[in-house]
Amino acid sequence: MGSFNIFKPMIKKTLCFSNPTYLSLRNGQLVIQLPDVEKNDTLTPEFKKMNERTIPIEDIGVVVLDNKRITITTGAMEALLENNAAVITCDSHSMPVGLMLPLYGNTLQNERFRDQLDASLPLRKQLWQQTIKQKIANQEVVLHTYTEAETRCMKVWVDEVRSGDADNLEARAAAYYWRNLFPEIPDFVRGREEAPPNNLLNYGYAILRAVIARALVSSGLLPTLGIHHHNRYNAYCLADDIMEPYRPYVDELVIKIIRKRVNYSELTKELKAELLAIPVLDVVIDGKRSPLMIAATQTTASLYKCFSGELRKVSYPQM
């Protein structure tokens, strides 16, 4: 039937709808129908039924709505959110612009909110130090693996990150990293509005952000209240904090896409399909290999335990 992609490992599915689609709920199933088929009075009910797909709501982790003519019922939306699915909406350029998450993702949410809100400044600075150390360490692995750039400086910076990253080594490492990451692209500049492959990076980071935000909600945490990022207009400051060590996985995927020598000037359906596999990328966390979406939940669960005093270290993935 119509064009949508399902990425199906042994975890929650990521669904991307890029054609006109009608989404509804029936018996705990997401029902996927094509409007043109439904409205065609010359077709028999049996034929219309054959061109219908259903997927159990509890199997869905992320839904991407990437067409102006997609209709989704409130019943389907409610069921998705009740099952802690993240729903992403895209603009006319197919770039994610909206994210919907459940308001209640954990039965102990009020208690967990309180632990998060009561976190001391020294604790938040220590957590940010851990975050930046692991981000730079993962960036070093990507740079060492895919380029000829010297990375000893990155290793030094990992060891030198202080509480709260007082010396802003994140920015120094980022400047060096982006200057050397794409040797085949002269004068590459990282930025949301800059030239490709920034389009691939932006799309990949948006998917990653949704995965991390979903994991935070499932762990009973407020995605709005960051440990470092603070912006009155940003509803996902904590997601932006916690996704930092995961960003190099997106960078690595983009490098692999570029080196296939495909045309990446436009974000095609095929390129989006590759980037939508981000939730199922293999990562190593606590010495064990798991899909990124599962690892994100382990990270956010450990973050809560740091807020509650049960742990002193966040479980981040190591490349």
C-alpha positions as CSV (number, residue, x, y, z in Angstrom):
1,M,0.0,0.0,0.0
2,G,1.1,3.6,0.2
3,S,4.5,5.0,1.1
4,F,5.4,4.8,4.8
5,N,8.4,3.1,6.4
6,I,8.6,0.8,9.4
7,F,11.8,0.3,11.2
8,K,11.3,-2.9,13.2
9,P,14.0,-4.3,15.5
10,M,13.1,-6.0,18.7
11,I,12.1,-2.7,20.2
12,K,9.4,-0.1,19.6
13,K,8.8,0.7,16.0
14,T,9.5,4.1,14.3
15,L,6.8,5.0,11.7
16,C,7.2,7.6,9.1
17,F,4.2,8.7,7.0
18,S,5.2,10.8,4.0
19,N,2.1,10.4,1.8
20,P,-1.5,11.4,2.4
21,T,-2.7,9.0,5.1
22,Y,-5.7,8.6,7.4
23,L,-4.8,7.3,10.9
24,S,-7.4,6.1,13.3
25,L,-7.8,3.7,16.2
26,R,-9.6,0.4,16.3
27,N,-9.4,-2.3,19.0
28,G,-6.0,-1.0,20.3
29,Q,-4.6,-0.9,16.8
30,L,-3.4,2.0,14.7
31,V,-5.3,1.7,11.5
32,I,-3.6,3.1,8.4
33,Q,-5.7,3.9,5.4
34,L,-5.2,5.8,2.1
35,P,-7.7,8.7,1.6
36,D,-7.8,8.2,-2.1
37,V,-8.8,4.5,-1.7
38,E,-11.4,5.3,1.0
39,K,-13.1,8.0,-1.0
40,N,-13.3,6.0,-4.2
41,D,-16.9,4.8,-4.4
42,T,-16.1,2.5,-7.3
43,L,-14.0,0.2,-5.1
44,T,-15.6,-2.6,-3.0
45,P,-15.5,-2.6,0.8
46,E,-13.4,-5.8,0.5
47,F,-10.8,-4.1,-1.7
48,K,-10.7,-1.2,0.7
49,K,-10.2,-3.6,3.6
50,M,-7.3,-5.2,1.8
51,N,-5.6,-1.9,1.4
52,E,-5.7,-1.2,5.1
53,R,-2.8,-1.8,7.5
54,T,-3.0,-2.2,11.3
55,I,-0.2,-2.0,13.9
56,P,-0.6,-2.6,17.7
57,I,-0.3,0.7,19.5
58,E,1.9,-0.8,22.2
59,D,4.5,-1.6,19.5
60,I,5.0,2.0,18.4
61,G,7.7,4.3,19.9
62,V,8.0,7.2,17.4
63,V,5.6,8.5,14.7
64,V,6.7,11.0,12.1
65,L,4.0,12.9,10.3
66,D,5.6,14.3,7.1
67,N,2.7,15.3,4.8
68,K,0.2,18.2,4.9
69,R,-2.6,15.8,4.0
70,I,-2.3,13.4,6.9
71,T,-5.3,13.1,9.1
72,I,-5.1,11.5,12.6
73,T,-8.0,11.1,14.9
74,T,-7.9,12.2,18.5
75,G,-8.5,8.6,19.6
76,A,-5.4,7.5,17.8
77,M,-3.4,10.4,19.2
78,E,-4.6,9.7,22.7
79,A,-3.7,6.0,22.4
80,L,-0.2,6.8,21.1
81,L,0.5,9.2,24.0
82,E,-1.0,6.8,26.6
83,N,1.6,4.3,25.4
84,N,4.4,6.8,25.6
85,A,4.9,7.3,21.9
86,A,6.5,10.4,20.6
87,V,4.7,12.1,17.7
88,I,6.8,14.4,15.5
89,T,5.3,16.8,12.9
90,C,7.3,18.1,9.9
91,D,7.2,21.4,7.9
92,S,6.9,21.8,4.2
93,H,10.7,21.0,3.9
94,S,10.2,17.7,5.7
95,M,12.1,19.0,8.7
96,P,10.7,18.2,12.2
97,V,9.1,21.2,13.8
98,G,6.9,19.8,16.5
99,L,7.0,17.1,19.2
100,M,4.1,15.8,21.2
101,L,4.8,13.7,24.3
102,P,2.5,12.3,27.1
103,L,2.0,14.5,30.2
104,Y,2.3,11.5,32.5
105,G,4.9,8.9,31.8
106,N,5.6,7.4,35.2
107,T,3.4,6.3,38.1
108,L,5.8,8.1,40.6
109,Q,6.0,11.2,38.5
110,N,5.2,13.8,41.3
111,E,7.9,12.3,43.5
112,R,10.4,12.2,40.7
113,F,9.6,15.8,39.7
114,R,10.4,16.9,43.2
115,D,13.8,15.1,43.3
116,Q,14.6,16.7,39.9
117,L,13.5,20.2,41.1
118,D,15.5,19.8,44.3
119,A,18.7,18.9,42.6
120,S,21.5,21.1,43.9
121,L,23.7,23.3,41.7
122,P,26.8,21.3,42.5
123,L,25.0,18.1,41.5
124,R,23.9,19.6,38.2
125,K,27.4,20.8,37.5
126,Q,28.8,17.4,38.2
127,L,26.2,15.8,35.9
128,W,27.1,18.3,33.1
129,Q,30.8,17.5,33.6
130,Q,30.0,13.8,33.0
131,T,27.9,14.7,30.0
132,I,30.6,16.8,28.3
133,K,33.4,14.3,29.1
134,Q,31.5,11.5,27.4
135,K,30.4,13.7,24.5
136,I,34.0,14.7,23.7
137,A,35.2,11.1,24.2
138,N,32.6,9.9,21.7
139,Q,33.5,12.7,19.3
140,E,37.2,11.7,19.5
141,V,36.3,8.1,18.5
142,V,34.4,9.3,15.4
143,L,37.1,11.7,14.4
144,H,39.9,9.1,14.9
145,T,37.9,6.4,13.0
146,Y,36.8,8.4,10.0
147,T,39.5,11.0,9.4
148,E,43.2,11.5,9.5
149,A,43.0,14.3,12.1
150,E,45.1,14.2,15.2
151,T,42.9,13.5,18.2
152,R,45.3,13.5,21.1
153,C,44.0,17.0,22.0
154,M,40.5,15.6,22.3
155,K,41.7,13.0,24.8
156,V,43.4,15.7,26.8
157,W,40.2,17.8,26.8
158,V,38.2,14.8,28.1
159,D,40.5,14.6,31.1
160,E,40.5,18.4,31.7
161,V,36.7,18.9,31.8
162,R,35.9,20.4,35.2
163,S,32.6,20.6,37.2
164,G,30.1,22.5,35.1
165,D,32.6,22.6,32.2
166,A,33.9,25.9,33.6
167,D,36.5,26.2,30.9
168,N,33.9,25.6,28.1
169,L,35.9,22.8,26.7
170,E,32.8,21.6,24.9
171,A,33.0,24.6,22.6
172,R,36.7,24.2,22.0
173,A,36.3,20.5,21.2
174,A,33.3,21.2,19.0
175,A,35.3,23.8,16.9
176,Y,38.1,21.3,16.4
177,Y,35.7,18.4,15.7
178,W,33.6,20.2,13.0
179,R,36.7,21.7,11.4
180,N,38.0,18.2,10.7
181,L,35.0,15.9,10.5
182,F,34.3,16.2,6.8
183,P,37.6,16.4,5.0
184,E,35.9,15.9,1.7
185,I,33.8,19.1,2.2
186,P,36.1,22.1,2.2
187,D,35.1,25.0,4.5
188,F,32.3,23.0,6.2
189,V,30.4,25.1,8.8
190,R,28.1,23.5,11.3
191,G,24.8,25.3,11.6
192,R,21.0,24.9,11.3
193,E,20.8,27.1,8.2
194,E,24.2,26.2,6.7
195,A,24.8,24.1,3.6
196,P,24.4,20.3,3.4
197,P,25.1,17.9,5.0
198,N,23.7,20.1,7.8
199,N,20.2,19.1,6.5
200,L,21.1,15.5,7.4
201,L,22.5,16.4,10.7
202,N,19.5,18.6,11.6
203,Y,17.0,15.8,10.7
204,G,19.0,13.2,12.6
205,Y,19.3,15.4,15.7
206,A,15.6,16.0,15.7
207,I,14.9,12.3,15.7
208,L,17.4,11.8,18.4
209,R,15.9,14.6,20.5
210,A,12.5,12.9,20.3
211,V,13.9,9.6,21.4
212,I,15.7,11.2,24.4
213,A,12.6,13.3,25.3
214,R,10.4,10.2,25.2
215,A,12.9,8.3,27.5
216,L,12.9,11.2,30.0
217,V,9.1,11.2,30.2
218,S,9.1,7.4,30.7
219,S,11.6,7.9,33.6
220,G,9.2,10.4,35.2
221,L,11.4,13.5,34.5
222,L,10.6,16.9,33.2
223,P,12.2,17.4,29.8
224,T,11.9,21.2,30.2
225,L,14.2,21.5,33.3
226,G,17.8,21.2,32.1
227,I,20.9,20.5,34.0
228,H,22.7,23.0,31.9
229,H,20.6,24.4,29.0
230,H,18.1,27.1,30.1
231,N,15.9,28.8,27.6
232,R,12.4,30.1,28.4
233,Y,11.3,29.3,24.9
234,N,12.7,25.7,24.9
235,A,10.4,23.0,26.2
236,Y,13.1,20.3,26.0
237,C,16.2,21.7,27.7
238,L,16.9,18.5,29.6
239,A,16.6,16.5,26.3
240,D,19.1,18.8,24.7
241,D,21.5,18.2,27.6
242,I,21.2,14.4,27.8
243,M,21.4,13.9,24.0
244,E,24.9,15.4,23.8
245,P,26.9,12.2,24.2
246,Y,24.5,10.5,21.6
247,R,25.1,13.1,18.9
248,P,28.2,11.5,17.6
249,Y,26.1,8.4,16.6
250,V,24.2,10.7,14.3
251,D,27.4,12.2,13.0
252,E,28.8,8.7,12.2
253,L,25.6,7.8,10.3
254,V,25.8,11.0,8.3
255,I,29.5,10.3,7.4
256,K,28.5,6.8,6.2
257,I,25.7,8.3,4.0
258,I,28.1,10.9,2.5
259,R,30.7,8.3,1.7
260,K,28.2,6.4,-0.3
261,R,28.6,9.3,-2.8
262,V,24.8,9.8,-2.9
263,N,23.3,13.2,-3.7
264,Y,22.5,14.7,-0.2
265,S,21.7,18.2,-1.3
266,E,18.0,17.4,-0.8
267,L,16.5,15.4,2.0
268,T,14.9,12.6,-0.1
269,K,12.6,9.9,1.2
270,E,15.5,7.4,0.9
271,L,17.8,9.6,3.0
272,K,15.1,10.1,5.6
273,A,14.6,6.3,5.8
274,E,18.3,5.9,6.7
275,L,18.1,8.6,9.3
276,L,14.9,7.2,10.8
277,A,17.0,4.1,11.8
278,I,18.7,6.2,14.5
279,P,16.5,4.7,17.3
280,V,17.8,1.2,16.4
281,L,21.5,2.0,16.0
282,D,23.7,-0.3,18.1
283,V,25.3,1.4,21.0
284,V,27.4,0.2,24.0
285,I,26.2,1.2,27.4
286,D,27.4,-0.2,30.7
287,G,29.5,-2.6,28.7
288,K,26.5,-4.1,26.9
289,R,25.3,-3.6,23.3
290,S,21.7,-2.5,22.8
291,P,19.6,-0.4,20.4
292,L,19.9,3.4,21.0
293,M,16.2,3.7,22.1
294,I,16.8,1.1,24.9
295,A,20.1,2.8,25.8
296,A,18.4,6.1,26.1
297,T,16.0,4.7,28.7
298,Q,18.9,3.3,30.6
299,T,20.5,6.7,30.6
300,T,17.4,8.6,31.8
301,A,16.7,6.0,34.5
302,S,20.3,6.4,35.8
303,L,19.8,10.2,35.6
304,Y,16.8,10.0,37.9
305,K,18.8,7.8,40.3
306,C,21.4,10.6,40.4
307,F,18.7,13.1,41.3
308,S,17.4,10.8,44.0
309,G,20.8,10.1,45.5
310,E,20.9,6.4,44.5
311,L,23.7,6.9,42.0
312,R,26.5,9.4,41.4
313,K,27.1,8.7,37.7
314,V,24.8,8.8,34.6
315,S,25.0,5.8,32.3
316,Y,26.0,7.2,28.9
317,P,26.9,5.2,25.8
318,Q,30.6,4.7,24.9
319,M,31.7,4.5,21.3
